[in-house]
Amino acid sequence: MDSLPTSSMQHISYWEFFQQYYKPLLQDLDILLKCMETTISVDETAQALALTKETVESIMTAEKIDHIDQKGFWSIVLQGNSQLCGLLQREYLCGSPTLYSPEHIAYIHSLQLEHITQIFEANGYTEVPAQNLGDVLSQIYVFIMQ
């Protein structure tokens, strides 16, 4: 009898997950945007935003973008459907705050508000500066498949 492949689940903090998954993508995105002279290719855009080439082309058609400059790039981010685009969209919609409320953190990171509120109450926080987000996010645990 054949056995089904088993996958391993790992229990890590959301901060660890963020550092492993999003941080490299955000760093690459930052470098790409800082080095962007005029335009970038569809392939570069797709790779940077974890989108397919077809998705980028579809967004370009719908948004009437004929070349990808800074403005076009951010239009693609705001229409993209990858996890990275979703995170950036939610951050943008919150106005990229410098101080984060429990509502901001829960919304931007798609976490349960109840858990974030409990962490805030337990630590006496009312708001958290951006540089201290890791303090809160390291107290939330998630399961990831390996």
C-alpha positions, -999 to +999 in steps of 0.1 A: +000+000+000+014+034-009+017+059+018+007+095+014+036+120+016+036+137+049+043+173+052+058+188+083+042+218+101+064+242+119+052+265+146+070+299+145+063+334+154+047+356+128+078+379+131+100+349+121+077+342+092+078+378+081+116+379+083+119+347+063+092+354+037+085+391+033+118+407+043+139+393+014+111+403-011+109+438+004+146+442+003+148+432-033+119+455-041+137+484-023+168+478-043+149+475-076+131+508-070+162+527-059+181+515-089+153+521-114+165+546-139+136+550-161+116+518-167+117+481-159+106+451-177+074+431-172+096+401-161+114+422-135+081+436-122+066+401-120+095+387-101+097+416-077+060+414-068+057+376-068+032+378-097+031+360-130+041+378-162+005+373-175-009+390-144+014+420-149+005+422-185-032+420-177-029+448-151-010+469-176-038+464-202-066+472-177-048+502-163-035+514-197+001+512-186+024+511-217+057+511-198+066+504-162+081+534-145+077+544-108+041+554-113+032+523-134+050+501-109+029+513-080-003+510-101+006+473-106+012+469-069-022+483-061-039+459-085-017+428-079-030+397-063+001+382-046+006+381-009+033+408-012+010+431-032-018+425-006+005+434+023+017+466+004-019+475-005-031+472+031-001+492+043-008+519+017-045+520+027-035+526+063-013+556+052+020+538+061+017+549+097+047+556+119+027+545+149+007+513+146-026+506+165-038+470+170-063+476+142-034+487+118-013+456+126-042+431+124-054+446+091-020+450+074-007+416+084-041+398+081-039+387+118-067+384+143-074+417+160-083+399+192-048+385+195-031+418+187-053+436+213-044+410+239-007+416+233-012+453+235-031+450+268-006+426+283+023+449+274+006+482+282+009+494+246-015+519+231+004+523+198+037+508+186+063+526+165+073+510+132+107+500+145+091+480+174+066+460+153+088+430+158+080+431+196+044+426+189+046+403+159+071+380+177+042+372+202+019+358+175+025+323+164+016+307+131+020+273+115+039+270+082+042+239+059+077+226+052 
